[in-house]
């Protein structure tokens, strides 16, 4: 089956319905035993996921290495749904290099967005997060330096994943 298709959506819907039922049972128990008035129920999740197909991987390392001015002057920390790129070349070439990297990333199949971090304050990231942030499209994943470096068929924590639930009652 297609892990990005209707079967996974049905499984997710069933899991949400089951979770809703279990939370409801817990609340009912608290109420029926007289503990509801002195209880605090906190529900949250670690993260949501999206799924990628094995052939839909992205390696920005291979893209950037083809550009002589970039080759050997960057490091990538990948997290499935996002690549954090660090410029390690000369400081004097940083601005031009990041502009080139962003352009190359955006021209790469499967890339959804690319941001030069210090030019995108809305991201609220600091220098530890790298110099360039790239997000993949739904159904894709980053895998640097090769496809074998990210065998997990899913991503979390980027714009294509579902919002993370958090509620207090």
BAVEXMI-824006 format. One record per residue (C-alpha): residue in one letter; x, y, z. Coordinates in steps of 0.25 Angstrom, whole numbers, padded with zeros to 4 digits, always signed. Layout:
BEGIN
AXYZ ...
END
This chain:
BEGIN
X+0000+0000+0000 X+0004+0014-0002 X+0008+0019+0012 X+0004+0034+0008 X-0009+0030+0003 X-0023+0026+0008 X-0019+0014+0017 X-0010+0022+0026 X-0020+0033+0027 X-0031+0022+0031 X-0021+0017+0041 X-0018+0031+0047 X-0033+0034+0048 X-0035+0021+0055 X-0024+0024+0065 X-0030+0038+0068 X-0044+0032+0070 X-0038+0021+0080 X-0030+0032+0087 X-0042+0041+0088 X-0050+0029+0094 X-0038+0025+0104 X-0038+0040+0109 X-0053+0040+0110 X-0052+0027+0118 X-0042+0033+0128 X-0050+0045+0130 X-0063+0037+0132 X-0055+0029+0143 X-0050+0042+0150 X-0065+0047+0150 X-0071+0034+0155 X-0061+0032+0166 X-0063+0047+0171 X-0048+0051+0167 X-0052+0060+0155 X-0053+0073+0163 X-0039+0071+0169 X-0033+0066+0156 X-0024+0072+0145 X-0024+0065+0132 X-0012+0069+0123 X-0011+0062+0109 X+0000+0065+0099 X+0008+0058+0089 X+0023+0057+0085 X+0021+0060+0070 X+0013+0057+0058 X+0018+0049+0046 X+0017+0049+0031 X+0022+0037+0023 X+0031+0037+0011 X+0034+0027+0000 X+0047+0020-0001 X+0050+0026-0014 X+0046+0040-0010 X+0059+0044-0003 X+0067+0057-0004 X+0082+0059-0002 X+0086+0074-0002 X+0100+0069+0000 X+0101+0063-0014 X+0094+0076-0020 X+0104+0086-0013 X+0116+0077-0015 X+0114+0079-0030 X+0116+0094-0029 X+0131+0096-0027 X+0130+0109-0019 X+0122+0101-0009 X+0128+0087-0009 X+0135+0084+0004 X+0130+0097+0011 X+0118+0093+0018 X+0112+0082+0028 X+0098+0077+0028 X+0090+0072+0040 X+0078+0065+0035 X+0065+0062+0042 X+0057+0055+0032 X+0047+0066+0029 X+0058+0077+0030 X+0072+0080+0027 X+0081+0089+0035 X+0092+0094+0027 X+0105+0100+0033 X+0114+0109+0025 X+0128+0105+0028 X+0135+0113+0017 X+0142+0126+0018 X+0133+0137+0025 X+0135+0146+0013 X+0128+0137+0004 X+0116+0133+0013 X+0106+0143+0008 X+0108+0139-0007 X+0109+0124-0003 X+0096+0124+0005 X+0088+0131-0006 X+0094+0120-0016 X+0091+0109-0006 X+0076+0114-0004 X+0074+0115-0019 X+0080+0101-0022 X+0071+0095-0010 X+0059+0101-0016 X+0062+0095-0030 X+0063+0081-0024 X+0052+0071-0025 X+0045+0069-0012 X+0049+0082-0005 X+0037+0090+0000 X+0044+0103+0006 X+0058+0108+0008 X+0062+0119+0018 X+0074+0127+0021 X+0073+0127+0036 X+0078+0140+0040 X+0070+0147+0029 X+0057+0140+0034 X+0054+0145+0048 X+0040+0138+0048 X+0047+0125+0050 X+0053+0129+0063 X+0065+0121+0062 X+0079+0125+0066 X+0093+0122+0060 X+0093+0108+0066 X+0082+0104+0057 X+0091+0106+0045 X+0091+0116+0033 X+0081+0110+0024 X+0069+0102+0027 X+0062+0094+0017 X+0048+0087+0018 X+0044+0075+0010 X+0030+0074+0003 X+0020+0064+0008 X+0024+0050+0004 X+0039+0053+0004 X+0050+0052+0014 X+0065+0057+0014 X+0075+0047+0015 X+0090+0052+0015 X+0100+0049+0011 X+0093+0037+0005 X+0079+0030+0005 X+0084+0020+0015 X+0087+0030+0025 X+0072+0032+0028 X+0065+0019+0027 X+0053+0024+0036 X+0041+0025+0026 X+0035+0038+0033 X+0038+0052+0038 X+0033+0061+0049 X+0034+0075+0053 X+0033+0082+0039 X+0022+0090+0032 X+0016+0077+0026 X+0013+0070+0039 X+0000+0072+0047 X-0001+0081+0058 X+0004+0075+0072 X-0008+0073+0081 X-0008+0080+0095 X-0020+0082+0104 X-0022+0084+0119 X-0035+0081+0126 
END
